[in-house]
Amino acid sequence: MTKTAVVALGGNALTLPGQAGTCEEMLGSAAAMAAAVNEVIEAGWRLVIVHGNGPQVGNLALQQESTTLVPAQPLAVLGAMTQGQLGSLIALSIDLLRGPGSAASLITHVTVDRADPAFLAPTKPIGPFFDRAQAERLAAERGWVVQPDSGHGYRRVVASPEPTGIVEIDAIRALVDAGLLVIAAGGGGIPLAGWGGALPSRGGGPLLADGPPRSMFADAVIDKDRAARLLATLIGAQALLLVTAVDRVMLDYGTPRESSLATISADRSRPLTWQKASSRPEHGPKIGAALRFLADGGQLAVITSPGLLAEDPGRLRPWRRHPDRAMPGASEAAR
């Protein structure tokens, strides 16, 4: 049986801390990510990659706001731009390893609910880091919401609603079935909130002859881990691989009781309230996505670094209901 996994790669993995986000820097990071992903393919997996775009979409927004010579585009459209930008870099990096046409990047729209309370409480960091004085000045000048992020400074934050559907899901399935590595739902997907979060169907019309209205786009950035979880569930993937900057999740981080988490069952993990136990606040969506994926029928969820993902991908075993060993150093949960 061919195994399918969805891999979520962070935008911060493509623009590393301390980098400016040049094309050369992102190409180098994409090549490193492609090498790690290629090891998983060589271990017999079919893959879908979902990448983040926090640094890149924030940088694009800064560019948009820095000139009046051309009209600024809405945040959702900037997300579409990053899908093309980062999807191209990742696809080319995969093709250099596996041959031309091995990877396909698909522009992907994701529906959200306009009534989602996330629109009233922005939490998704985008763009570069600022010191406190810079952040407060920009917030006052541009109407931003800014928050501390990861102990490195302050960043702009925007709404990050829960994804409810993926418009191109049938196309994604077809590309996976054709044997391609698929890059989809980049940046969490282009958020659509029109028609109550659902698109009209050909049979259920009416379709709009003059194109979609501007109000259909949501000013938001969907969390890529949540989008990856939804995509994995919808295509029936066996595994969800959430790649981050650390080898494994830490429990009771910063306390005398601090310990790292290896293999664990989903039932045992729920009482741990992983969202609060994680070593980093940004791991909350990863932990929530992992548990939701397992609850919805997924068989294996892994949170780990690119290095450990590539080190021994053969030990990813989605058919185990009660795994007796984990990837070395990784945090792994199974049903």
Secondary structure, 3 states (H helix, E strand, C coil): CCEEEEEEECHHHCCCCCCCCCHHHHHHHHHHHHHHHHHHHHCCEEEEEEECCHHHHHHHHHHHHCCCCCCCCCHHHHHHHHHHHHHHHHHHHHHHHHCCCCEEECCCEEECCCCCHHHHCCCEEEEEEECHHHHHHHHHHHCCEEEECCCCCEEEEECCCCCCEECCHHHHHHHHHCCCEEECCHHHCEEECHHHHCCCCCCCCCCCCCCCCHHHECCCCCCHHHHHHHHHHHHCCCEEEEECCCCCCEECCCCCCCEECCEEEHHHHHHHCHHHHCCCCCHHHHHHHHHHHHHCCCCEEEEECHHHHHHCHHHCCCCCCCCCCCCCCCEEEEC
